[in-house]
Amino acid sequence: MSFTEQFPIVFQALNTGFLQTVKLFFVTLAGSLPLGLLIYFAARSSFKPLALLFRAIIWVVRGTPLMLQLIVIFYLPGMVFGKAIWGSGEKGRFVAAAIAFIFNYACYFAEIYRGGIQGVPIGQTEAGQVLGMSKKQVFFKVTLLQMIKRIVPPMSNEIITLVKDTSLARIIALQEVIWAGQAFLKGSQGIAGEIWPMFFTGVYYLAASGVLTVALGKLEKKLSYFSI
């Protein structure tokens, strides 16, 4: 089969895989951003056992490879309960991958939130309390706005890293774009031993990272009016 015959087949397969990659990216982002804030509050709770538990969870998640976490989350429940609790087929693999990614990135985001919140001068919190504001009002009207400004650069780095980390989902056979490209090396749709589809997957990652870099850069500029 010539290159001109192979290209449409490969292009269609890579597009399908990339849609799965994009889906995993947005699901992870939508779940990990709010969960990260909740984990931060739990890790800084005045209830010591809860705080110690979540600090330990953050330490374990940040200290172990995401690939290992994917394997554990996908296979361990089946070994313990004797059945695949995530469901079967591609849908089940996607659910397991999404849970692993959300929890992993939520722990990283929790630390970014911590740095952003602790970076807000304590005097501003005290000023809000002197004005009669509750702790909740101080957080949402004083701390949160300044925290967002501070966390955009480190958060941007993590978000761009997430685009590339989605490729790790192939370890549980989720058919994302790298999996689709690698299939033509092993043999798929009458094509085998072709490595060029693997290199071509890099174009998808470069395009996605480029779009995110521009979008996040614009967001950072919009927030530049707020002086730290």
Summary of the structure (lengths in Angstrom):
residues: 228
radius of gyration: 21.4
end to end distance: 60.3
largest distance: 76.2
contacts: 695
relative contact order: 0.15
helix: 83%
strand: 1%
